[in-house]
């Protein structure tokens, strides 16, 4: 992979380019080191036994390949908008642009629902034994809606503190596992033990879907491109560095958890990292780690709800969703209809499946987005721009495309049905918006269509 130079100045932007490579690196690390690892280690253990490191490495390879595609597209077209903007440029089909944007916002809703279920799981039960999960899930989502309505600044300020707390929690787990292993306890042989009754290859591929969920988040940084200093240089360095950093942390946690906790116990837990604390026998209070995990889960759910609501608002502004979704609250200047609708759908989705099923659905939705991005980069190879940009060899995007398609074949029927329902609902809303737009044109009341949505 190399940086290609063409003649001409870098593309202009109305936004201030104030984000350095280091700041972008920490943004992507914070976005990638999300709540998934707090909840899904047990799900991976159920699929692949103690060899959790295998699906994590497979997911890392797929993430790096996809990152190569994003690095080229983002540095070639350093504007906010992400995969939907790339699809618009490559295909110039409004429905395709809409569908990619809608899949992105759907993934945000599904992830928020998964994390809401996780919030009401074993970590909370460690603090309040016997509490009913359904009311907790609904109240949790309602609180996120209120924070979101109050303003994006408040949401992002909360994210800064929560990110520091969740990273502290991950460091604690690594340290605890190292202490247990160093003291001669634990069982390293579990790292080569596969789940009983599951063919190793089948289990590894199934767990890779779950593992890939933990790497998601790097694609959201596409929206920062217009505010990055020298994106052609900064973006690839920050992107690949952040993914590799997350991979090291994830592998240390997965290896540590498998060594310290019996696999059957790990596989049945909704709070797998809490099991590491309990099994270690150390004096660290489990209730304190439970609070850290809940903060991490809440932070992840908030960020994805913010993303989904802004994507919904953006699609409405681009006249790809009905105009009502673009309503803004007076005073707060937040897209309140989009936020409320996203919150309501998130509540409904929390009843559809467990944490693992919803996480797999998120992966399916975003893999479809990644397929679009990989096709877009191949289509746009012939497009020349007048500034430096990162260039990934064609083979990188081709292999990423093949790997993404292979990952789709591992999805369950239930996951496909949920994704299909999203597409059907989205298509209906798109047709309603198009009919309204045509009526406005006939009446001569149509307003100019704005740029495609931001993620």
N, C-alpha and C positions, 0 to 999 in steps of 0.2 A: 504494500500500500504506500502511496506516495502523494505528495502535494503537487498539483499541476498549476502552472501559472499561465494566464492569458493576459493579453494587453488590456489596459483600461483600469479605471479606479474601482474601488470596492463599491458595492451597492449602497446607496444612501438609505437613511431611515430617519423618521421623526423622533425616535426614541433615543435616549442618551446611552451611549456605549460605555458603561461604567463597571461591567463585571469582568474581573480578571480571571486568568486560568485557575488560580487557587480557589477563588470564590465559586466558580462554576464547578470545580471538582467537589467541593463540600456540598454544594446544592445537589449534585447527582448522587453522591454518597448518601446523603440524608434521605433522598427520595427512594433510593434502591434498598438501603438498609431499613426496610419498613417492618410492619408487624407480621408479615407472613412467616418469618422464621420462628416467631414466638408461638405460632399455632400449628404449623404444618409438619414439623419434624416427626411427630407421632404418625401422621398420615403416611409419610414416606416410609417409616419403619414398618407399617402394616403391609406395604406393597413389596418392599425389597429387603426386609430384615435389618440387620446391623450394617449392611453395606450401603449406608445412606450416601456415602461419598461418591458412589458411581452415578446416580441420577443428578447429583449436584454438578459433577464435571460435565456430563452431557448437556445439562441446561446452560452451563457456562459457555460451552462451545457455541451453542445456538445463539446465546446472547451476544457473544463477540462477533459472530458472523452478521447478525442483524445490526449490531452497532456499526459495522463497517459500511453497510448501506446507509444508515442514518447519518454517519459522519460525512459521507459524500453529499447527500441531499441537503443537509443543513448548511454545510460550508459553501455549497454551490448556490443555494437559495436561502441566504441568512435572514429569513423573515419568520415571524410567528405564524402558527397555523398547523404545523406538523404534517402528518400523513395526508390529511384532507387537502392541504394546499398542494402537496406533491402530486396527488391523484388528479386534482384539477388541472395542473400544468401538463401532466402526461396524457390524460384522456379527454379533457374538455367535455365531460359529460356531467351535467348537474346532479343526476341521480347517483352516479358513482361517488362524486364529491360528498353528497349528502350521506350516503351509506357508510363511507369511511368515518366521517364525523360522528354519525349516529352509533356506530360500533364502539368508537372511543368513549362516548358518554355512557353507553350501556355497560361497558367494562367498569367504569367508575361506580355506577349504581350497584353492580353485582359485587364488586370488591367491598364496597361499604356495607352491603348486606351480610357478606361473609364475615367481615370483622365485627359487625354488630352481634352476630351469633357467637363469635369467639369471645367477645367482651362479657357475655352472659354465661360463659362456660366455667371451666375448672379454676381459672385464676380468681374470678369473683367468688366462686364457691369456697375458695380457701379463706376468704375474708368474711363472707356471710353464708355459712353453710345452710343449705336447704332453701335458699331464695329461688323464687320461680323465675325461670329464664325469659319467658315470653314478655311479661310486663317490663322487665329490665331492658330487653332489646328495643321495645317500642319507645320507652322513655329516653333511652340512650340516643336513638335516632332523632327524636324530637328536640333534644338538647343541641345536637349537631346542627339541626335546621336553624335554631335560634341564633347560634354563634355565627353561622353562615350569613343569615339575614343581617346581623349587626354590622358586618363588614369584612372585606377580604383582609384588611390590615390587621384586624383583631385575630382573624383566623391564622394568618402567617406569623404573627407574634406568638400565638400559642404554639405554633409548629416549632419555632426555634427552641423554646424551652423543652418541649416534649421530645424533640430529636436528641438533645443532649442526654435526657433521661433514658431514652430507649437504647442509645449507644452505650451508656453506663451499664445497663442491664446485660447487654451482650458481652461486655468485657468481664463482668462478674461471672457469668457462666463459663467463659473460657478459663478464667483464673481458678474457679472451683474445680472444674474438671482436671486441670493441670495438677492441682494440689492432691486430688484423689489418686490420680495416676502416679504421681511422684512418690506417694506414700505406699505404693505397692498394692493398692486396692483397685477395683475395677477389673474388667475382662476384655483385653484387646482382641481376643479371638472372635468376639462378636462382629468385628469389622469385616470379616470374610464369611459371615453366616447369613444365608438368605432366608426369607420368610418360608415357613413350612407350607407345603401344598401349593406354592406359587412358582411356576417356572422362572428361573432367574432373569431371563431376557424379557419375559412378559412383565415381571415385577419392576424391572429397571425402567422400561419404557413408561409404564403407568406412573411410577414415582417421578419420572422426568417432567411430566406435565405439572405435577405439584411443585417440584423444585423450580421450574421456570417461573412460577408465580412469584417466588421470592426475589427474582431478578428484575421483575417488571418495575417500572418507575423511571428508568433512564430515558424512555421515549418522551416523557413529559417535558424534559429539558429542551426539546425542540422549540418550545415557546420562548426560550431565553435568548435565541439566536440574535435578535435585533439589538439586544442590550449588552452583548459580549464584545469586549475589545479584541480586535483581530481574530474573529471567529475561525478563520481558516487555520490558524495556528493553535488557538486555545481549545477549540471544541474537541478535536480528536484526542489531544493529550488528556483533557479532563474526563472525557467519556470512557476511554479504554482504561485509564488509571482508576476511575471510580468502580467500574465493573470488576476489575481484578482485585481491588481492595475488598469489595463486598464478598467476592468469591473466597478469599482467604479467611475472612471472618466466618462465613457460612460453613466452610469445611472444618474449621477448628471447632465450631459449636456442634456440628453433626457428629464428628469423630468423638468429641468429648461426651456427648449425650449417649452415644452407643456404648462407649466403654463403661460409663458409670451406672447406667440404668438398664435393667433387664429388658430385652426387646419386647416381650409380650406386654410388659407394664407400659413401656414407651408408646407402643402402638395403639393402646386404648385410651390414651390421655388427650384431653383437649387443652391441657396446659403442660406440654412436654418439658419445657425448660424448668418449670417448678419441680418436676420430678427429679431433675439433676440436683437441685438444692436439697430436696428431702433425702435423696439417696446418699448424698455425700456425708451426712452426719456432722457437718460443720455447724458452727454456732450462728451462721448467718440466718436471720429470721425469715422464714418462708413468706410471712405476710408482707414484708417489705418488698421482696422480689415480686410478689403478686401485684402490688401497687405499681411497680415499675412496668410490668407487662401490660397492665390495664391502660397506663398512660400511653404506651407504645401503640396499642391496638386502637385506642381512641384517636390518637394523632393520625394514624393511617386512614381511618374511616373519615375523619374530617377533611383531609387533603383530597381524597378521592371524591367526596361529595362536592367540594368546592370546584374541582375540575369538571365534574359532570354537570353541575348547574351552569357554569360559564360556557361549556360546550353547547348546552341546550339554548342558552341565551344567544350565543353566536350563530347557531343555525337559524334561529328566528330572525336575527338581524340580516342574515343573508337571504331571507325569504325562502328558506328550505324547510322551515317548520312554521306552523300557524303563528300569526303576529302576537297572539296573547302571551306566548312564552317569552316575549321580549319586554314585558312590562317591568318598569324599574320603580322601586319604592322611593317616594319623595323624601328627601332629607338624607336617608342612609345611602342612596344611589346604588342599591343592590338589586339584582334581578329576582325579585321576590316570588314571582309566579314560577319561574324555572326552579328556584330553590325549594319551594313548597312541593311542586310536582315531583322533583327528584327525591325529596324526602318521603313522600307518600309511596312512590314506586319502590324505594329502598325498603320501607316497612313491609310491603307486599312480598318482595323478593326474599325477605328473611324467613318467610314461611315455606318457601319453595324447596329448599334443600339444606343440607348441613354445610358446615364450613368447607369441607373438602369438595363437595359438589359445586358449590358456588365459586370456589377458587379455580376449579377446572373449567368452569364456564367463562370466567374472566380470561383464562389462558386461551381458550378457543376464540373468543371475540378479538383478542389482541393479536393472535396468530393470523387471523384473517386480515387485520390491519397491516401486519408485517408482510404478508404476501403481497398486498397492494403496494407497499413501499418498495419491495424487492423488484416487482415488475416495473414500477415507475422509474427506478434508477436505471434499469436496462433500457427502457424506452427513451429516457432523457440523456443517455450517453452521448448522443449526437448533438445535443444542445450545447452551444458554446456560450460561456459567460466571460465578461471582461474583468475578472479578478481571480486571485489565487483561490484554489479550493482543494480539498482532500479528494483523492481519487482511489477508489477501491477496485482491484481487478475484477473483471466480469465474473470470474469463477467464484468469488466470494459471495456475490448476490445470487448466483445460480445455485450454489450449495445451500445457502440460507433458504432459498425458495424451496428446494427439494426437502430440506430438513423440516421446514414449516409444514409442508404438505404431509410428510410422514407423521408429524406430531398430531395432525388432525385425525389421522386414521386410528389413533389410540383413544379418541374421545368416546364416551358412552352415549347411548341413545338419549338418555335424559338430558345430558349436556347439550346435545344437538337440538333437542326439542325446545329447551330454554332459549338458545341462541336464535332458533327459527322464529320463536314467538316475538322476540325483539325485532327481528327484521320485518315481520308482518305488521306489527304495530307501527314501526317507523315508516314503512312504505305507505300505510294508510294516512299518517300525518303528513307525509311528503305530498301525497296526492291532494289532500285538503288544502295545503299551502299553495300548491300549483294552481288549483282551481280558483282560489281567492285572488292570486296574482293575475290570472287571465281576466277575471272579472274586473279588477282594478284597471287593467289596460284598456278594456272595452269602454269603461266609464271615464277614462282619462284621468284617474286619480292615483295612478301608480307612482311610488317613490323610487328613486334610483336604488338598485341593489347594492348593498355594501359588500365588502370583501368577505371571503369565506370565513367560517368560524375559527375562533381560537380554541385550543384544547383546554 
